[in-house]
Amino acid sequence: MGKGVITDPALHREILGEVADFIEKDTGLSLEAADYSPIRGPEGNIEFLFLLRHKGMENAANRPDLDKIVEEAHKNTCAHPR
């Protein structure tokens, strides 16, 4: 990635999926939940948040639907208050 703000939902989905795959395959953690901040940053950026648990401590929940979270984030976030 270079510098700058990502505004493309497809790129958000790709990056979040890669991060989630890394977490689940290469760490002792599992992805339990994901969400987004409702307020965009000053340049229009959207922050995504992951709730992680140590493997073995997680609920039997399925992986969060990252596609749906990205779609909702792009639809529902509001501009940064200036």
MMTF fields as JSON, N, C-alpha, C and O atoms, coordinates in Angstrom:
{
  "mmtfVersion": "1.0.0",
  "mmtfProducer": "UNKNOWN",
  "numBonds": 327,
  "numAtoms": 328,
  "numGroups": 82,
  "numChains": 1,
  "numModels": 1,
  "chainsPerModel": [1],
  "groupsPerChain": [82],
  "chainIdList": ["A"],
  "bondAtomList": [4, 2, 8, 6, 12, 10, 16, 14, 20, 18, 24, 22, 28, 26, 32, 30, 36, 34, 40, 38, 44, 42, 48, 46, 52, 50, 56, 54, 60, 58, 64, 62, 68, 66, 72, 70, 76, 74, 80, 78, 84, 82, 88, 86, 92, 90, 96, 94, 100, 98, 104, 102, 108, 106, 112, 110, 116, 114, 120, 118, 124, 122, 128, 126, 132, 130, 136, 134, 140, 138, 144, 142, 148, 146, 152, 150, 156, 154, 160, 158, 164, 162, 168, 166, 172, 170, 176, 174, 180, 178, 184, 182, 188, 186, 192, 190, 196, 194, 200, 198, 204, 202, 208, 206, 212, 210, 216, 214, 220, 218, 224, 222, 228, 226, 232, 230, 236, 234, 240, 238, 244, 242, 248, 246, 252, 250, 256, 254, 260, 258, 264, 262, 268, 266, 272, 270, 276, 274, 280, 278, 284, 282, 288, 286, 292, 290, 296, 294, 300, 298, 304, 302, 308, 306, 312, 310, 316, 314, 320, 318, 324, 322],
  "bondOrderList": [1, 1, 1, 1, 1, 1, 1, 1, 1, 1, 1, 1, 1, 1, 1, 1, 1, 1, 1, 1, 1, 1, 1, 1, 1, 1, 1, 1, 1, 1, 1, 1, 1, 1, 1, 1, 1, 1, 1, 1, 1, 1, 1, 1, 1, 1, 1, 1, 1, 1, 1, 1, 1, 1, 1, 1, 1, 1, 1, 1, 1, 1, 1, 1, 1, 1, 1, 1, 1, 1, 1, 1, 1, 1, 1, 1, 1, 1, 1, 1, 1],
  "groupList": [{"groupName": "MET", "atomNameList": ["N", "CA", "C", "O"], "elementList": ["N", "C", "C", "O"], "formalChargeList": [0, 0, 0, 0], "bondAtomList": [1, 0, 2, 1, 3, 2], "bondOrderList": [1, 1, 2], "singleLetterCode": "M", "chemCompType": "L-PEPTIDE LINKING"}, {"groupName": "GLY", "atomNameList": ["N", "CA", "C", "O"], "elementList": ["N", "C", "C", "O"], "formalChargeList": [0, 0, 0, 0], "bondAtomList": [1, 0, 2, 1, 3, 2], "bondOrderList": [1, 1, 2], "singleLetterCode": "G", "chemCompType": "PEPTIDE LINKING"}, {"groupName": "LYS", "atomNameList": ["N", "CA", "C", "O"], "elementList": ["N", "C", "C", "O"], "formalChargeList": [0, 0, 0, 0], "bondAtomList": [1, 0, 2, 1, 3, 2], "bondOrderList": [1, 1, 2], "singleLetterCode": "K", "chemCompType": "L-PEPTIDE LINKING"}, {"groupName": "VAL", "atomNameList": ["N", "CA", "C", "O"], "elementList": ["N", "C", "C", "O"], "formalChargeList": [0, 0, 0, 0], "bondAtomList": [1, 0, 2, 1, 3, 2], "bondOrderList": [1, 1, 2], "singleLetterCode": "V", "chemCompType": "L-PEPTIDE LINKING"}, {"groupName": "ILE", "atomNameList": ["N", "CA", "C", "O"], "elementList": ["N", "C", "C", "O"], "formalChargeList": [0, 0, 0, 0], "bondAtomList": [1, 0, 2, 1, 3, 2], "bondOrderList": [1, 1, 2], "singleLetterCode": "I", "chemCompType": "L-PEPTIDE LINKING"}, {"groupName": "THR", "atomNameList": ["N", "CA", "C", "O"], "elementList": ["N", "C", "C", "O"], "formalChargeList": [0, 0, 0, 0], "bondAtomList": [1, 0, 2, 1, 3, 2], "bondOrderList": [1, 1, 2], "singleLetterCode": "T", "chemCompType": "L-PEPTIDE LINKING"}, {"groupName": "ASP", "atomNameList": ["N", "CA", "C", "O"], "elementList": ["N", "C", "C", "O"], "formalChargeList": [0, 0, 0, 0], "bondAtomList": [1, 0, 2, 1, 3, 2], "bondOrderList": [1, 1, 2], "singleLetterCode": "D", "chemCompType": "L-PEPTIDE LINKING"}, {"groupName": "PRO", "atomNameList": ["N", "CA", "C", "O"], "elementList": ["N", "C", "C", "O"], "formalChargeList": [0, 0, 0, 0], "bondAtomList": [1, 0, 2, 1, 3, 2], "bondOrderList": [1, 1, 2], "singleLetterCode": "P", "chemCompType": "L-PEPTIDE LINKING"}, {"groupName": "ALA", "atomNameList": ["N", "CA", "C", "O"], "elementList": ["N", "C", "C", "O"], "formalChargeList": [0, 0, 0, 0], "bondAtomList": [1, 0, 2, 1, 3, 2], "bondOrderList": [1, 1, 2], "singleLetterCode": "A", "chemCompType": "L-PEPTIDE LINKING"}, {"groupName": "LEU", "atomNameList": ["N", "CA", "C", "O"], "elementList": ["N", "C", "C", "O"], "formalChargeList": [0, 0, 0, 0], "bondAtomList": [1, 0, 2, 1, 3, 2], "bondOrderList": [1, 1, 2], "singleLetterCode": "L", "chemCompType": "L-PEPTIDE LINKING"}, {"groupName": "HIS", "atomNameList": ["N", "CA", "C", "O"], "elementList": ["N", "C", "C", "O"], "formalChargeList": [0, 0, 0, 0], "bondAtomList": [1, 0, 2, 1, 3, 2], "bondOrderList": [1, 1, 2], "singleLetterCode": "H", "chemCompType": "L-PEPTIDE LINKING"}, {"groupName": "ARG", "atomNameList": ["N", "CA", "C", "O"], "elementList": ["N", "C", "C", "O"], "formalChargeList": [0, 0, 0, 0], "bondAtomList": [1, 0, 2, 1, 3, 2], "bondOrderList": [1, 1, 2], "singleLetterCode": "R", "chemCompType": "L-PEPTIDE LINKING"}, {"groupName": "GLU", "atomNameList": ["N", "CA", "C", "O"], "elementList": ["N", "C", "C", "O"], "formalChargeList": [0, 0, 0, 0], "bondAtomList": [1, 0, 2, 1, 3, 2], "bondOrderList": [1, 1, 2], "singleLetterCode": "E", "chemCompType": "L-PEPTIDE LINKING"}, {"groupName": "PHE", "atomNameList": ["N", "CA", "C", "O"], "elementList": ["N", "C", "C", "O"], "formalChargeList": [0, 0, 0, 0], "bondAtomList": [1, 0, 2, 1, 3, 2], "bondOrderList": [1, 1, 2], "singleLetterCode": "F", "chemCompType": "L-PEPTIDE LINKING"}, {"groupName": "SER", "atomNameList": ["N", "CA", "C", "O"], "elementList": ["N", "C", "C", "O"], "formalChargeList": [0, 0, 0, 0], "bondAtomList": [1, 0, 2, 1, 3, 2], "bondOrderList": [1, 1, 2], "singleLetterCode": "S", "chemCompType": "L-PEPTIDE LINKING"}, {"groupName": "TYR", "atomNameList": ["N", "CA", "C", "O"], "elementList": ["N", "C", "C", "O"], "formalChargeList": [0, 0, 0, 0], "bondAtomList": [1, 0, 2, 1, 3, 2], "bondOrderList": [1, 1, 2], "singleLetterCode": "Y", "chemCompType": "L-PEPTIDE LINKING"}, {"groupName": "ASN", "atomNameList": ["N", "CA", "C", "O"], "elementList": ["N", "C", "C", "O"], "formalChargeList": [0, 0, 0, 0], "bondAtomList": [1, 0, 2, 1, 3, 2], "bondOrderList": [1, 1, 2], "singleLetterCode": "N", "chemCompType": "L-PEPTIDE LINKING"}, {"groupName": "CYS", "atomNameList": ["N", "CA", "C", "O"], "elementList": ["N", "C", "C", "O"], "formalChargeList": [0, 0, 0, 0], "bondAtomList": [1, 0, 2, 1, 3, 2], "bondOrderList": [1, 1, 2], "singleLetterCode": "C", "chemCompType": "L-PEPTIDE LINKING"}],
  "groupTypeList": [0, 1, 2, 1, 3, 4, 5, 6, 7, 8, 9, 10, 11, 12, 4, 9, 1, 12, 3, 8, 6, 13, 4, 12, 2, 6, 5, 1, 9, 14, 9, 12, 8, 8, 6, 15, 14, 7, 4, 11, 1, 7, 12, 1, 16, 4, 12, 13, 9, 13, 9, 9, 11, 10, 2, 1, 0, 12, 16, 8, 8, 16, 11, 7, 6, 9, 6, 2, 4, 3, 12, 12, 8, 10, 2, 16, 5, 17, 8, 10, 7, 11],
  "groupIdList": [1, 2, 3, 4, 5, 6, 7, 8, 9, 10, 11, 12, 13, 14, 15, 16, 17, 18, 19, 20, 21, 22, 23, 24, 25, 26, 27, 28, 29, 30, 31, 32, 33, 34, 35, 36, 37, 38, 39, 40, 41, 42, 43, 44, 45, 46, 47, 48, 49, 50, 51, 52, 53, 54, 55, 56, 57, 58, 59, 60, 61, 62, 63, 64, 65, 66, 67, 68, 69, 70, 71, 72, 73, 74, 75, 76, 77, 78, 79, 80, 81, 82],
  "secStructList": [7, 7, 1, 1, 7, 7, 7, 7, 2, 2, 2, 2, 2, 2, 2, 2, 2, 2, 2, 2, 2, 2, 2, 2, 2, 2, 1, 1, 3, 3, 3, 3, 3, 3, 3, 3, 7, 1, 5, 7, 7, 6, 6, 1, 7, 7, 7, 3, 3, 3, 3, 3, 3, 3, 6, 6, 6, 1, 7, 1, 7, 7, 7, 7, 7, 2, 2, 2, 2, 2, 2, 2, 2, 2, 2, 2, 7, 5, 7, 7, 7, 7],
  "xCoordList": [0.844, 0.0, 0.891, 1.97, 0.464, 1.158, 0.511, -0.226, 0.791, 0.128, -1.229, -1.465, -2.095, -3.394, -4.53, -4.325, -5.717, -6.929, -7.544, -7.661, -7.928, -8.594, -10.085, -10.704, -10.653, -12.083, -12.834, -14.06, -12.133, -12.731, -13.208, -12.386, -14.522, -15.022, -14.38, -14.142, -14.098, -13.475, -12.092, -11.712, -11.348, -10.022, -10.14, -9.337, -11.126, -11.357, -11.638, -11.065, -12.525, -12.851, -11.607, -11.376, -10.814, -9.604, -8.627, -8.12, -8.371, -7.406, -7.912, -7.157, -9.179, -9.719, -9.689, -9.394, -9.99, -9.922, -8.511, -8.312, -7.519, -6.124, -5.689, -5.003, -6.084, -5.736, -6.408, -5.77, -7.685, -8.408, -7.774, -7.619, -7.404, -6.737, -5.425, -5.13, -4.636, -3.365, -3.59, -2.911, -4.541, -4.824, -5.162, -4.624, -6.048, -6.526, -5.496, -5.502, -4.612, -3.646, -2.299, -1.639, -1.884, -0.504, -0.341, 0.765, -1.42, -1.307, -2.046, -2.717, -1.931, -2.674, -4.023, -4.601, -4.523, -5.768, -6.813, -6.493, -8.061, -9.143, -9.985, -10.094, -10.57, -11.406, -12.819, -13.488, -13.272, -14.604, -15.651, -16.804, -15.26, -16.215, -15.461, -14.254, -16.196, -15.623, -16.685, -17.882, -16.232, -17.148, -16.377, -15.212, -17.021, -16.395, -16.767, -17.782, -15.94, -16.25, -17.311, -17.204, -18.33, -19.408, -19.022, -19.763, -17.877, -17.457, -16.186, -15.198, -16.215, -15.023, -13.971, -14.289, -12.721, -11.628, -11.662, -12.478, -10.776, -10.773, -10.596, -11.081, -9.916, -9.689, -10.68, -10.547, -11.673, -12.686, -12.401, -13.111, -11.351, -11.005, -12.001, -12.598, -12.161, -13.026, -12.135, -11.276, -12.339, -11.575, -12.397, -13.586, -11.745, -12.373, -11.732, -10.528, -12.541, -12.104, -12.351, -13.395, -11.395, -11.533, -11.489, -10.675, -12.366, -12.299, -11.631, -12.13, -10.495, -9.725, -9.74, -9.804, -9.682, -9.598, -8.489, -8.162, -7.921, -6.961, -7.701, -8.828, -7.067, -7.705, -7.989, -7.183, -9.122, -9.549, -10.473, -11.203, -10.45, -11.318, -12.497, -13.428, -12.459, -13.487, -14.817, -14.878, -15.862, -17.177, -17.198, -16.277, -18.208, -18.321, -18.901, -19.429, -18.803, -19.366, -18.58, -17.388, -19.26, -18.605, -17.825, -18.01, -16.957, -16.19, -17.174, -18.152, -16.923, -17.811, -17.899, -16.945, -19.029, -19.242, -18.59, -19.217, -17.328, -16.572, -17.144, -17.09, -17.688, -18.303, -19.462, -19.596, -20.287, -21.435, -20.974, -21.553, -19.944, -19.438, -18.889, -19.139, -18.139, -17.616, -18.762, -18.748, -19.746, -20.898, -21.609, -21.931, -21.854, -22.526, -21.679, -22.208, -20.372, -19.484, -19.54, -19.62, -19.499, -19.523, -20.894, -20.993, -21.928, -23.292, -23.65, -24.353, -23.168, -23.682, -22.753, -23.193, -21.496, -20.614, -20.886, -21.284, -20.663, -20.88, -19.533, -18.522, -19.54, -18.314, -17.756, -18.491, -16.459, -15.771, -16.24, -16.282, -16.596, -17.005, -15.796, -14.751, -15.936, -14.811, -15.113, -14.296],
  "yCoordList": [-1.17, 0.0, 1.235, 1.229, 2.235, 3.506, 4.362, 3.875, 5.607, 6.532, 6.891, 6.73, 7.363, 7.794, 7.041, 6.096, 7.481, 6.922, 5.937, 6.229, 4.786, 3.782, 4.092, 4.194, 4.242, 4.538, 3.473, 3.532, 2.519, 1.471, 0.315, -0.334, 0.04, -1.064, -2.407, -3.222, -2.649, -3.922, -4.061, -5.151, -2.979, -3.022, -3.201, -3.917, -2.565, -2.786, -4.266, -4.855, -4.869, -6.294, -7.162, -8.068, -6.882, -7.669, -7.57, -8.585, -6.365, -6.162, -6.766, -7.444, -6.535, -7.105, -8.629, -9.273, -9.21, -10.661, -11.181, -12.202, -10.484, -10.898, -10.805, -11.695, -9.734, -9.582, -10.68, -11.281, -10.946, -11.996, -13.363, -14.145, -13.66, -14.93, -15.05, -16.102, -13.981, -13.998, -14.262, -15.095, -13.551, -13.719, -15.173, -15.754, -15.758, -17.109, -18.19, -19.239, -17.956, -18.985, -18.854, -19.858, -17.624, -17.401, -16.839, -16.468, -16.771, -16.277, -17.245, -18.163, -17.052, -17.849, -17.226, -17.474, -16.413, -15.685, -16.1, -16.673, -15.806, -16.019, -14.751, -14.012, -14.524, -13.349, -13.659, -14.521, -12.949, -13.208, -12.23, -12.607, -10.985, -9.977, -8.887, -8.716, -8.163, -7.033, -5.954, -6.239, -4.717, -3.591, -2.427, -2.573, -1.289, -0.093, 1.097, 1.083, 2.123, 3.367, 4.113, 4.188, 4.665, 5.339, 6.71, 7.281, 7.237, 8.558, 8.409, 7.842, 8.916, 8.872, 9.848, 10.829, 9.56, 10.454, 11.726, 11.849, 12.674, 13.961, 13.851, 14.706, 12.823, 12.642, 11.658, 11.297, 11.225, 10.302, 8.839, 7.961, 8.571, 7.179, 6.53, 7.193, 5.223, 4.427, 3.498, 2.812, 3.475, 2.574, 1.325, 1.399, 0.175, -1.111, -1.693, -1.552, -2.344, -2.865, -4.366, -4.849, -5.099, -6.545, -6.859, -6.299, -7.758, -8.32, -9.681, -10.562, -9.841, -11.082, -11.792, -11.155, -13.102, -13.923, -14.943, -15.334, -15.362, -16.466, -17.706, -17.964, -18.47, -19.699, -20.598, -20.692, -21.249, -22.086, -21.346, -21.972, -20.014, -19.214, -18.641, -18.095, -18.764, -18.139, -18.868, -20.043, -18.15, -18.763, -19.581, -19.486, -20.361, -21.176, -20.369, -20.94, -19.066, -18.205, -18.353, -18.661, -18.132, -18.14, -16.847, -15.87, -16.87, -15.672, -14.564, -14.823, -13.327, -12.217, -12.055, -12.355, -11.588, -11.363, -10.033, -8.976, -10.1, -8.887, -8.133, -6.903, -8.845, -8.174, -7.289, -6.152, -7.813, -7.057, -5.856, -4.774, -6.045, -4.954, -3.821, -2.649, -4.167, -3.139, -2.414, -1.188, -3.163, -2.547, -1.571, -0.451, -1.994, -1.127, 0.097, 1.2, -0.091, 1.031, 2.097, 3.288, 1.679, 2.649, 3.312, 4.438, 2.633, 3.16, 4.058, 5.054, 3.708, 4.325, 5.291, 5.962, 5.39, 6.306, 7.739, 8.017, 8.632, 10.044, 10.761, 10.241, 11.933, 12.712, 13.107, 13.236, 13.294, 13.756, 15.176, 16.023, 15.445, 16.815, 17.747, 17.446, 18.827, 19.78, 21.012, 21.932],
  "zCoordList": [0.0, 0.0, 0.0, 0.593, -0.63, -0.57, 0.493, 1.35, 0.423, 1.338, 0.759, -0.438, 1.592, 1.096, 1.753, 2.515, 1.441, 2.017, 1.028, -0.162, 1.525, 0.693, 0.695, 1.754, -0.49, -0.601, -1.388, -1.487, -1.939, -2.77, -1.891, -1.243, -1.852, -1.031, -1.38, -0.489, -2.649, -3.041, -2.416, -1.987, -2.363, -1.745, -0.239, 0.359, 0.383, 1.816, 2.081, 2.998, 1.274, 1.463, 1.316, 2.116, 0.298, 0.052, 1.226, 1.704, 1.68, 2.765, 4.063, 4.761, 4.403, 5.642, 5.591, 6.597, 4.439, 4.291, 4.489, 5.148, 3.923, 4.085, 5.543, 6.047, 6.22, 7.636, 8.46, 9.324, 8.202, 8.935, 8.692, 9.629, 7.44, 7.137, 7.894, 8.462, 7.908, 8.63, 10.117, 10.718, 10.699, 12.128, 12.431, 13.374, 11.64, 11.923, 11.618, 12.262, 10.649, 10.255, 10.948, 11.214, 11.246, 11.671, 13.075, 13.468, 13.827, 15.206, 16.125, 15.652, 17.376, 18.342, 18.654, 19.712, 17.727, 17.936, 16.919, 15.877, 17.231, 16.269, 16.216, 17.194, 15.065, 14.838, 15.29, 14.721, 16.325, 16.868, 16.35, 16.143, 16.142, 15.675, 14.924, 15.088, 14.103, 13.371, 13.247, 13.224, 13.168, 13.022, 12.411, 12.043, 12.307, 11.757, 12.618, 13.315, 12.566, 13.254, 12.451, 11.227, 13.103, 12.374, 11.813, 11.013, 12.225, 11.757, 10.933, 11.399, 9.718, 8.865, 9.386, 10.059, 9.062, 9.416, 8.579, 7.666, 8.887, 8.198, 6.681, 5.94, 6.223, 4.787, 4.166, 2.997, 4.947, 4.438, 4.712, 4.222, 5.502, 5.788, 6.748, 7.597, 6.59, 7.459, 8.269, 7.713, 9.583, 10.444, 10.699, 11.007, 10.568, 10.845, 12.096, 12.31, 12.916, 14.208, 14.274, 13.835, 14.822, 15.012, 16.5, 17.234, 16.945, 18.288, 18.15, 17.45, 18.826, 18.745, 20.087, 21.139, 20.041, 21.254, 21.063, 19.942, 22.184, 22.115, 21.642, 22.064, 20.767, 20.284, 21.471, 22.397, 21.442, 22.552, 23.502, 24.27, 23.458, 24.322, 23.544, 24.136, 22.225, 21.402, 21.515, 21.877, 21.201, 21.089, 19.811, 19.0, 19.626, 18.42, 17.259, 16.304, 17.341, 16.295, 14.999, 15.008, 13.902, 12.601, 12.412, 13.139, 11.426, 11.087, 10.701, 10.0, 11.156, 10.79, 9.274, 8.556, 8.8, 7.37, 6.988, 7.069, 6.574, 6.28, 5.087, 5.054, 4.111, 2.96, 3.411, 2.96, 4.292, 4.796, 5.625, 5.528, 6.429, 7.266, 6.4, 6.681, 5.345, 4.439, 3.739, 3.63, 3.27, 2.598, 3.53, 3.132, 4.768, 5.735, 6.058, 6.202, 6.173, 6.488, 5.405, 5.706, 4.161, 3.065, 2.928, 2.439, 3.35, 3.248, 4.434, 4.268, 5.626, 6.848, 7.568, 8.5, 7.179, 7.905, 7.487, 6.355, 8.422, 8.118, 8.076, 8.547, 7.518, 7.37, 8.728, 9.707, 8.764, 9.968, 10.281, 9.388, 11.547, 11.894, 11.847, 12.424, 11.189, 11.092, 11.883, 11.93]
}
